[in-house]
Amino acid sequence: MTRIPEKLYGIIGHPLGHTMSPALHNWGFERCGIAAAYMAFPTPAEKLADFVAAFRTLPLSGASVTIPHKETVMPMLDGITPLAQAVGAVNTLYWDNGRLMGDNTDITGFLSPLRQHAGSIDSALVLGAGGAAKAVLAGLRELGVANVTITNRSPERAAAVAQPFGAAVVPWDDRTKVQAGLVINSTPLGMSGDNADRTPYPADAFAGRRGIAYDLVYNPLRTRFLAEADASGWQTLDGLHMFAAQGREQFRIWTGAELPLEEVRDCIRKILSL
């Protein structure tokens, strides 16, 4: 039986050609028998304030927030959860007693595949300094990783992101000199679209040592970054780990329903393999 949506959710960002969020959440609504729909709302930076105004007017029941709005949306909201405040970035919008709130489920998602390695990772290199990188730094702090370095093409941006977390900063051109046991791509390089054939880390930098390469990009699942790490004998973690866990937490915030994590992963994996 076709359900007429009673609530509307969506994702804002730009571009959004890569996003699997509508597939995930619409599957979740169907699975749980919830009369709701989730749509993609491509939103350039100059249209963000207009979207937030429309969010309040319609109103939408909730939204995911992705690049490049995770930080710039924060002043437009009525409140920020302590977790999102600590991270300094928002990826989830929801209503709380008439107040438009911002939360962050990226930490939950990022840590999902790493908790089994807690205690064995003593150093990490974070590539990129966007909103996702802030969640990564917060997650690494929670995991107890003592030696964390961040790098970005803009050194000023890297320094600003690193400062609250006590992370070290190296110039982008020196990133291969950092001997880290965990290398994380938090940039869009490798993402489906114009960046699909690109990588933020040279292949020869993986040679001669071992570690874990973790790509937050999930479309495609096997990015050039991960393929080159795997070829050098590194363990690899694809972005589906983070995407599935953070999306599952968003769904719980909006609906109160718990989706089985493996079913979430299988749903997206099947769509990506079509």
C-alpha positions in Angstrom: 0.0 0.0 0.0 1.3 3.4 -1.0 1.6 5.8 2.0 0.9 9.5 1.6 3.8 11.3 3.2 2.7 13.3 6.3 6.2 14.5 7.1 9.0 15.8 4.9 12.7 15.5 5.5 15.7 16.3 3.3 19.4 17.0 2.8 21.0 20.3 2.0 24.5 20.8 0.5 26.1 21.5 -2.8 26.6 19.6 -4.9 24.4 16.6 -4.0 24.8 14.3 -7.0 26.7 11.8 -4.8 24.3 11.5 -1.9 22.6 8.3 -0.9 20.7 9.9 2.0 17.3 9.9 0.2 17.7 6.2 -0.6 18.7 5.4 3.0 15.9 7.3 4.8 13.1 6.5 2.4 14.0 2.9 2.8 13.9 3.4 6.6 10.5 5.0 6.5 9.1 2.2 4.4 10.7 -0.4 6.6 9.2 1.1 9.7 5.8 2.0 8.2 6.4 5.7 8.7 4.4 8.1 6.4 7.3 10.4 5.5 9.4 11.3 2.5 13.1 12.5 2.2 14.3 14.6 -0.6 17.6 16.2 -1.8 17.6 20.0 -1.8 20.7 21.2 -3.6 21.6 24.4 -1.9 24.4 26.7 -3.0 26.0 28.8 -0.2 24.3 32.0 -1.2 20.9 30.2 -0.9 21.4 28.7 2.6 19.6 31.5 4.5 16.7 31.2 2.1 16.5 27.5 2.7 16.5 27.9 6.5 13.7 30.4 6.2 11.8 28.0 4.0 12.5 25.2 6.5 10.7 27.2 9.2 7.8 28.1 6.9 6.9 24.7 5.4 7.9 23.4 8.0 10.2 20.5 7.3 10.5 17.9 10.0 14.2 17.4 9.8 17.3 17.7 7.5 20.8 16.4 7.0 23.5 18.9 6.4 26.6 18.3 4.3 29.3 20.2 2.5 29.6 23.2 2.5 27.0 24.1 5.2 28.0 22.2 8.4 29.5 25.3 10.0 27.7 28.3 8.3 24.3 27.0 9.2 25.0 27.1 12.9 24.2 30.9 13.5 20.9 30.5 11.7 19.5 28.0 14.2 17.7 28.4 17.5 20.0 26.1 19.4 23.0 23.7 19.1 23.4 20.4 21.1 26.5 20.3 23.4 28.0 17.6 21.1 27.6 19.8 18.0 28.9 22.8 20.0 32.0 20.8 21.0 32.6 19.7 17.4 31.9 23.1 15.9 29.8 21.7 13.1 26.2 20.5 12.5 25.0 17.7 10.2 21.5 17.2 11.5 18.6 19.6 11.9 15.5 18.8 14.0 12.7 20.4 15.9 12.6 20.6 19.7 9.5 22.2 21.2 9.3 24.7 18.3 13.0 25.4 18.3 15.1 24.6 15.2 18.1 22.6 16.6 21.4 21.5 15.2 23.1 18.2 16.2 26.1 16.2 15.0 26.0 12.5 14.3 29.2 12.4 12.4 31.3 11.4 15.5 29.0 8.4 16.1 29.4 7.4 12.4 33.2 8.0 12.3 33.9 5.9 15.4 31.7 3.0 14.4 34.4 0.9 12.6 37.3 2.2 14.8 36.1 1.2 18.2 37.4 -2.3 17.7 40.9 -0.8 17.2 40.8 1.4 20.4 44.1 1.2 22.1 46.0 0.0 19.0 46.0 3.3 17.1 48.5 5.8 18.6 48.9 8.2 15.7 46.6 9.6 13.0 46.8 12.0 10.0 43.7 13.8 8.9 43.6 15.0 5.3 41.3 18.1 4.9 39.9 20.6 7.4 36.2 20.9 6.7 33.2 20.2 8.9 33.8 16.5 8.7 37.4 16.9 9.9 36.1 18.5 13.1 34.1 15.4 13.9 37.1 13.3 13.1 39.3 15.2 15.5 36.6 15.0 18.2 36.3 11.2 17.6 40.0 10.6 17.7 40.1 12.5 21.0 37.3 10.2 22.4 39.2 7.2 21.1 42.3 8.3 23.0 44.6 8.7 20.0 47.6 10.7 21.5 49.3 11.9 18.3 47.0 13.6 15.8 48.1 15.7 12.8 45.9 17.6 10.4 46.8 19.1 7.0 44.9 21.2 4.5 45.7 23.2 1.4 44.9 26.3 3.5 47.2 26.2 6.5 45.2 28.9 8.2 42.1 26.8 8.0 44.0 23.7 9.3 45.3 25.7 12.3 41.8 27.0 13.1 40.3 23.5 13.1 43.2 21.9 15.0 43.4 24.4 17.8 40.4 23.3 19.9 41.5 19.7 19.7 45.2 20.2 20.3 46.2 18.6 17.0 49.4 19.3 15.2 49.4 21.0 11.8 51.7 20.3 8.9 51.8 22.0 5.4 49.9 20.2 2.7 53.1 19.5 0.8 54.6 17.8 3.9 51.7 15.4 4.6 53.6 12.4 3.3 56.3 13.0 5.9 53.9 12.2 8.8 54.4 8.6 10.0 50.8 7.9 11.1 49.2 4.5 11.7 45.8 5.8 10.6 45.4 8.1 7.6 41.9 9.6 7.1 40.6 11.3 4.0 38.0 13.9 5.0 38.2 15.8 1.7 35.8 15.3 -1.2 38.6 14.0 -3.4 37.6 10.6 -4.8 33.8 11.4 -4.6 31.6 10.4 -7.5 31.6 13.2 -10.1 34.3 15.6 -11.0 36.6 14.4 -8.2 36.1 10.6 -8.8 39.6 10.0 -10.2 41.5 12.1 -7.6 43.1 11.3 -4.3 44.5 13.5 -1.5 47.4 11.2 -0.8 50.2 10.0 -3.2 50.3 6.2 -3.7 54.0 5.9 -2.9 53.4 7.4 0.6 51.8 4.1 1.6 54.8 2.1 0.6 57.2 0.5 3.1 54.8 0.7 6.1 51.5 -0.6 7.3 48.4 1.0 8.8 44.8 1.8 8.3 43.5 4.0 5.5 40.0 5.4 6.2 38.1 7.2 3.5 35.0 9.2 4.5 33.8 9.1 0.9 31.2 6.4 0.4 30.3 6.9 -3.3 32.1 5.1 -4.8 32.9 2.6 -2.0 36.4 1.8 -3.5 38.0 5.1 -4.1 41.5 5.6 -5.6 42.8 6.5 -2.1 41.6 3.1 -0.7 42.7 1.1 -3.8 46.2 2.5 -3.6 46.4 1.9 0.2 45.2 -1.7 -0.3 47.8 -2.3 -3.0 50.5 -1.4 -0.5 49.1 -3.8 2.1 47.2 -1.4 4.3 43.9 -2.2 6.0 41.1 -0.1 4.5 37.8 1.3 5.8 35.3 2.7 3.3 33.0 5.6 3.9 29.9 3.4 4.1 30.9 2.6 7.7 30.5 6.2 8.8 27.6 7.0 6.5 25.5 4.1 7.7 26.1 4.7 11.4 25.6 8.5 11.2 22.4 8.1 9.1 21.0 5.5 11.5 21.5 7.9 14.4 19.8 10.7 12.4 16.8 8.4 11.7 16.6 7.7 15.5 16.7 11.4 16.4 13.9 12.2 13.9 11.6 9.2 14.4 12.6 7.4 17.6 13.0 4.2 15.6 16.2 2.1 15.6 17.4 0.7 12.2 19.6 -2.4 12.3 23.1 -1.2 11.3 23.9 -4.1 9.0 20.5 -3.7 7.2 21.4 0.0 6.6 24.8 -1.0 5.2 23.2 -3.7 3.0 20.6 -1.2 1.7 23.2 1.3 0.5 25.6 -1.3 -0.7 23.0 -2.8 -3.0 22.1 0.6 -4.4 25.8 1.5 -5.1 26.3 -1.8 -6.9 23.4 -1.2 -9.3 
